[in-house]
C-alpha cells in the first residue's frame, strides 16, 4: 500500500476530533439539520475508518478493544461525589 493510503485512517480520526468541537456549537445555536448531518458524517467516518484500517492491516485486537479501565467505581466515586 502507498503511504497516502496508510494515512487515511488517521485523517478520519482527525475529522472526528474536529467534529467534537463542532457538535456543541451547532447544538448551542440550534442548527439541528447541520447537527444531524455532522453526527451522521462522524458515524460514517468511524465505520469507514475501521474497514479501511482492517484492510490495510493497521488495526490490532488491542486497538479495537481499547484500554481496560481498572476500578471504574473509584472513577465514578471521584466524579460524582460532592465537593468537600
N, C-alpha and C positions, 0 to 999 in steps of 0.2 A: 504494500500500500504506500501511497505517497505521503509526504509529510503534511500536506494540506488536509488530506482525509483523516489523519490521526488527530487533527486539531478541531474537528467538527464537534465531538462531544464536549470539549472544553468551552467552545463557543456557545453551545446550547446551555451549559451550566451558567455561563456569564450572563446570558439573556435572562434566565430565570432569576438570577441575583438582582439584575436591574429591575425586573418586574416586582420584586419585593418592595422596592421603593415607590413604584408607580401605583400599585393597588390601593394603598391607603389614601393617596392623594385623590385618585378618581372616586373612591368611596366618600371622602370628605366633601368633595364638591358636587356630589350627586350625579355623576356621569355613569349611570347604570349600564347603558349599552356598551360603552367603551370598557367598563369594568368587566363585564361578562366576556367581551372579546379578548381582553388581556388574560383573564383566567383560563379561557379556552386555549389560547396560544401557549401559555405556560404549561398547561397539561399535555398538549400535543408535543411540545419540545421535550418534556420529560419522557414520554413514551418513545419518541424517535431517538432520544439520547441513549436509552437502554438498548434499543435494537441495533443502532449503529455501533455502540461500544462492544456489544457481544460479537457482532460480525467482524470487527477489527481485532478482536482478541484482547481488548483493553480491560474489559470487565472481569473482575475476580469474585469469588464467593465472599470473601471478607468485605469487599467494597459493596456488594449488593446487600449484605446483611447489616452493615453499619457497625458502629462501635457499641458494644454492650454497656448498658448503664448499670452500675453497681449501686445497690442500696437506693432504689428510687424513692423509698419512703422518707429518707433523710432529705433529699432534694425537695420533696413536696412539703415536708415539715418546715424547712427553712423558707420556702417560697410563700407559704400561706399562713405562717404564724404571725400574730400581731406584733408590731414593733414594741420593744420594752419602754 
